[in-house]
Amino acid sequence: MNQQAMYKIGYGLYVLTACEAGKDNGCVVNTVMQVTTTPNRVMVAVNKQNLTHDMIQNTGVFNVSALTTSVPFEVFKHFGFQSGKTVDKFEGYEDKSRSENGILYLTKDTNAYISCKVVSSMDLGTHTLFLADVTDADVLSEGESVTYAYYQQFIKPAPAPAKKKGYRCKICGYVYEGDELPEDFICPICKHGAADFEKIED
């Protein structure tokens, strides 16, 4: 099976934010979709290893910030390549505001934010799919929404020449050293699975 076919699906990229007991956190997600207009509902898939996942599961509320093509790679590194369990991602982060539900959203390199309240969830194994009512939303700019394909082609830096043997994550560039990549391997940086790794050729 050619896993590259999955990259042809039209993904966007978003920063998903939550707040619990006064702590703010956020992570990068690519699965956000409006599923009905009456009632206005969206679904979001979140990796269970993310602190944001647990906060949403506990509080039932979250915000989605829709990123634009102007977003720099640093935003993906900041919200996607480090854990909120060990780092306060919003400490010193200036481009933010708090919506009426008490949760932060990004104000720069975004074109909209959407506030949501969870109505149900489904266990997908590595992820949880949250179905949520839209409780508030606003347009922040007319910038074009960034797609996963645009990120891969124009934002993500080209990988440095490999000096190691092993497998490279096609999402963040992490290198796994070894002759065989375990089928259940999860990237420690971006949390993507073995299907998103490529063998480093000599």
Summary of the structure (lengths in Angstrom):
residues: 202
radius of gyration: 17.1
end to end distance: 23.8
largest distance: 54.8
contacts: 576
relative contact order: 0.18
helix: 17%
strand: 42%
